[in-house]
Amino acid sequence: MTDFSKTRAMFDIPEGMIYLNGNSLGPMPKVAPERMTRFLQDEWRTELIRGWNTKGWWMQTNTLGDRVAKLIGAAPGTTVVSDTLSIKVFQAVGAALALVPDRKVILSDNGNFPSDLYIAQGLIKFKDAGYELRAPEPEEVLANITEEVGVVMLTEVDYRTGRKHDMAKIISRAHEVGAVVVWDLAHSAGAIPVDVAGLDADFAIGCTYKYLNAGPGAPAFIYVAPRLIDQVEPVLSGWYGHEAPFAFETTYRPAPSKIERMRIGTPSIAAFTLLDAALDIWEGVDLQDLHAETIELSELFIKEVEARCPGVTFAGPRDPAQRGGHVALRYENSYALMQALIARKVIGDFREPDTMRFGITPLFINESDILEAVSRMEDILATDAWKSPEYQVKAAVT
């Protein structure tokens, strides 16, 4: 069994704070400052350019990719990290479209994370070849996977409600009609068990700054099924993915039959240092244990809120098997209530138009945190503290 008291002790969370926002930005591992100092003092300062060889910087895209792969059910050699999630969306969807050149429809849903939709819209304009983006209701995606569809682009866990798509059914249906699937695991990796290899996923992408706790702007990852990698044409062809990067040829040749072809440009080794430190926390964590504890804590949170916080309603699927790692709640003035909670050191976030999100992350959250968070919400509601003027003004980041 996973010892969550041990993982809890590995995070630096301010005294008195109940951090329920790991679904948006994970907290800092305690070892992060020391690891970053070691990188600055013992790698960059002393090795300079030699560090690409002497400190293994050159292959960290892959070595860290293999560590992330363990958390998404992928085999070694199928995942790399670098760049941002938006770039990985562009890269994956562009590569997927190239596999089905006669099809012009990208299918998503209207609950997908907007940036994914923006990237698809931009890609369509860039190609200027009659492509179309369709975004039905999430519940209607399966019925819309027809032989017109070239690429199905979905986020497994809805960023607002926490609702999960049925990955197995969607992949099976897409393959049945000859479509390629791109899964965004931003709200899945580190929150719920994922098995991209077992479910025969085509592409998967995700970030490491949420549940994986690698810090603001931490690098993204991309997975490509081994059966596809020798066919994939990188839509972003940078020097780091070239077959012979230091030959400095003027014509691009992708790395042959290797995940290296999904690398693009020079990665941030400083950011990799923080990711490496964060991934150490996952050693010894069983994702099934994590999921079971997430469900237990989430169900407690929902039950206590509904019993003690009048007017606050649950906004996600009742069946915990159909949810990801966060709980969505609604209130008549959700933004102001969230600001009042944040002022009392219960940290969640708000998403338009009326949703409060609370990440239930057993790595650093336990039952006493849940009960105390609800008590603080109960008091805010009982005293109408959320009505204070300072809680009505929206900040740049909500």
Residue pairs with C-beta under 8 A, 6 or more apart in sequence:
1 286
1 289
2 284
2 285
2 286
2 289
2 290
2 293
3 284
4 293
4 362
4 363
4 366
5 366
6 284
7 281
7 285
7 362
7 363
7 364
8 363
8 364
8 365
8 366
9 30
10 29
10 30
10 31
10 281
10 363
11 27
11 28
11 29
11 30
11 213
11 281
11 363
11 364
12 27
12 28
12 29
12 30
12 32
13 19
13 27
13 364
14 345
16 345
17 345
17 347
18 345
18 346
18 347
18 365
18 369
18 372
18 373
18 376
19 27
19 347
19 364
19 365
20 346
20 347
20 348
20 358
20 359
20 360
20 361
20 365
20 369
20 373
21 347
21 348
21 349
21 357
21 358
21 359
22 210
22 211
22 213
22 325
22 359
22 361
22 363
22 364
22 365
23 187
23 191
23 210
23 211
23 324
23 325
23 326
23 357
23 358
23 359
23 361
24 210
24 349
24 357
24 359
25 209
25 210
25 216
26 209
26 210
26 211
26 212
26 213
26 214
26 215
26 278
26 361
27 213
27 364
28 213
28 215
29 213
29 277
29 278
29 280
29 281
31 277
31 280
32 215
32 274
32 277
32 278
35 273
35 274
35 276
35 277
36 270
36 273
36 274
39 269
39 270
39 273
43 51
43 55
43 57
43 269
44 51
44 269
44 270
47 54
47 55
51 57
51 269
52 58
56 63
57 269
57 272
60 81
60 267
60 269
60 272
60 276
61 80
61 81
61 82
61 240
61 260
61 263
61 267
62 77
62 80
62 259
62 260
64 81
64 219
64 272
64 275
64 276
64 279
65 79
65 80
65 81
65 221
65 259
66 76
66 77
66 79
67 276
67 279
67 282
68 74
68 79
68 81
68 189
68 206
68 208
68 212
68 221
68 279
69 75
69 76
69 78
69 79
69 223
70 282
71 189
71 190
71 194
71 212
71 282
71 287
72 79
72 185
72 188
72 189
72 194
72 195
72 196
72 204
72 206
72 223
73 193
73 194
73 195
73 196
73 197
73 198
73 199
74 196
74 197
74 204
74 223
75 197
75 226
77 226
77 258
77 259
78 197
78 223
78 224
78 225
78 226
78 229
78 259
79 221
79 222
79 223
79 259
80 221
80 222
80 259
80 260
80 262
80 263
81 208
81 219
81 220
81 221
81 267
81 272
81 275
82 219
82 220
82 240
82 263
82 264
82 265
82 267
83 91
83 219
83 220
83 264
83 265
83 267
84 207
84 217
84 219
84 220
85 115
85 184
85 186
85 205
85 206
85 207
85 220
86 115
86 118
86 119
87 220
87 236
87 264
88 205
88 206
88 220
88 221
88 222
89 115
89 116
89 119
89 120
89 153
89 182
89 184
89 205
90 119
90 122
90 123
90 235
90 236
91 205
91 222
91 234
91 235
91 236
91 262
91 264
92 182
92 203
92 205
92 222
93 106
93 119
93 120
93 123
93 151
93 153
93 182
94 123
94 235
94 236
95 203
95 224
95 232
95 233
95 234
95 235
95 262
96 150
96 151
96 153
96 180
96 181
96 182
96 202
96 203
97 103
97 106
97 123
97 127
97 131
97 150
97 151
97 180
98 232
98 233
98 235
99 180
99 228
99 231
99 232
100 150
100 151
100 178
100 179
100 180
102 150
103 148
103 149
103 150
103 151
103 178
103 179
104 129
104 130
104 131
104 132
104 148
104 150
105 131
105 132
105 133
105 134
105 148
105 149
105 150
105 151
106 120
106 124
106 131
106 132
106 133
106 134
106 149
106 150
106 151
106 152
106 153
107 134
107 135
107 136
107 141
107 144
107 145
107 149
107 151
107 152
107 153
107 179
108 116
108 117
108 120
108 133
108 134
108 135
108 152
108 153
108 154
109 135
109 136
109 137
109 138
109 140
109 141
109 154
110 135
110 136
110 137
110 138
111 137
111 138
111 158
111 159
111 160
111 161
111 163
112 135
112 153
112 154
112 155
112 184
113 155
113 159
113 184
113 186
116 153
116 155
116 184
117 133
117 135
120 133
120 153
121 133
123 131
124 131
124 132
124 133
134 144
134 149
136 144
138 158
138 163
138 165
141 152
141 154
141 165
141 170
142 166
142 169
142 170
142 173
145 152
145 170
145 173
145 174
145 177
145 179
146 177
147 177
147 178
149 174
149 177
149 179
150 179
150 180
151 179
151 180
151 181
151 182
152 170
152 174
152 179
152 180
152 181
152 182
153 181
153 182
153 184
154 165
154 170
154 181
154 182
154 183
154 184
155 165
155 183
155 184
155 185
155 186
155 187
156 164
156 165
156 167
156 183
156 184
156 185
156 187
156 188
156 194
156 324
157 163
157 164
157 165
157 187
157 188
157 191
157 192
157 323
157 324
157 325
158 164
158 187
158 324
159 186
159 187
159 351
160 315
160 328
160 351
160 355
160 357
161 315
161 316
161 317
161 328
161 355
162 187
162 316
162 317
162 323
162 324
162 325
162 326
162 327
162 328
162 357
163 316
163 317
163 322
163 323
163 324
164 192
164 317
164 321
164 322
164 323
164 324
167 183
167 199
167 201
168 199
170 181
171 181
171 199
171 200
171 201
171 202
174 180
174 181
175 181
175 200
180 202
180 203
181 201
181 202
181 203
182 202
182 203
182 204
182 205
183 196
183 201
183 203
183 204
183 205
184 204
184 205
184 206
185 194
185 204
185 205
185 206
186 205
186 206
186 207
186 210
187 210
187 211
187 324
187 325
187 326
188 194
188 206
188 324
189 206
189 207
189 208
189 210
189 211
189 212
189 221
190 210
190 211
190 212
190 213
190 282
190 325
191 210
191 211
191 290
191 294
191 324
191 325
191 326
191 361
192 287
192 291
192 294
192 324
192 325
193 287
193 288
193 290
193 291
194 204
194 287
196 204
196 223
196 225
197 225
200 225
201 223
201 225
202 224
202 225
202 228
203 222
203 223
203 224
203 225
203 228
204 222
204 223
205 220
205 221
205 222
205 223
206 220
206 221
207 218
207 220
207 221
208 214
208 218
208 219
208 220
208 221
208 275
208 278
209 215
209 216
209 217
209 218
211 325
211 359
211 361
212 218
212 275
212 278
212 279
212 282
213 278
213 281
213 363
214 271
214 274
214 275
214 278
214 279
215 271
215 274
215 275
215 278
217 271
218 271
218 274
218 275
218 278
219 267
219 268
219 271
219 272
219 275
222 262
224 232
224 259
224 262
229 257
229 258
229 259
229 261
230 256
230 257
232 254
232 261
232 262
233 254
234 241
234 254
234 261
234 262
234 264
236 264
237 252
237 254
237 264
238 263
238 264
238 265
239 245
239 265
240 260
240 263
240 264
240 265
240 266
240 267
241 254
241 255
241 260
241 261
241 262
241 263
241 264
242 249
242 252
242 253
242 254
242 255
243 253
243 254
243 255
243 256
244 253
254 261
255 261
255 263
281 363
285 363
290 362
290 363
293 362
294 325
294 360
294 361
294 362
295 320
297 360
297 362
297 365
297 366
297 367
297 370
298 320
298 323
298 325
298 327
298 360
299 320
300 367
300 370
300 371
301 327
301 358
301 360
301 370
301 373
301 374
302 314
302 327
304 370
304 371
304 374
305 312
305 314
305 329
305 374
305 377
306 312
306 313
306 314
308 374
308 375
308 377
308 378
309 374
309 377
309 378
309 381
310 381
311 331
311 332
311 381
312 329
312 330
312 331
312 337
312 377
312 381
313 329
313 330
313 331
314 327
314 328
314 329
314 330
315 328
315 329
315 330
315 355
316 323
316 327
316 328
317 323
325 359
325 360
325 361
326 357
326 358
326 359
326 360
327 357
327 358
327 360
328 355
328 356
328 357
328 358
329 355
329 356
329 358
330 354
330 355
330 356
331 337
331 354
331 356
333 386
333 392
334 350
334 354
334 355
334 356
335 350
335 391
335 392
335 394
335 398
336 386
336 387
336 391
336 392
337 356
337 377
337 380
337 381
337 386
337 391
338 348
338 349
338 350
338 356
339 386
339 390
339 391
340 380
340 385
340 386
340 388
340 391
341 347
341 348
341 373
341 376
341 377
341 380
342 348
343 391
344 376
344 380
345 376
346 373
346 376
346 377
348 356
348 357
348 358
348 359
349 356
349 357
349 398
350 356
350 357
350 398
351 357
351 398
352 398
358 373
360 370
379 385
380 386
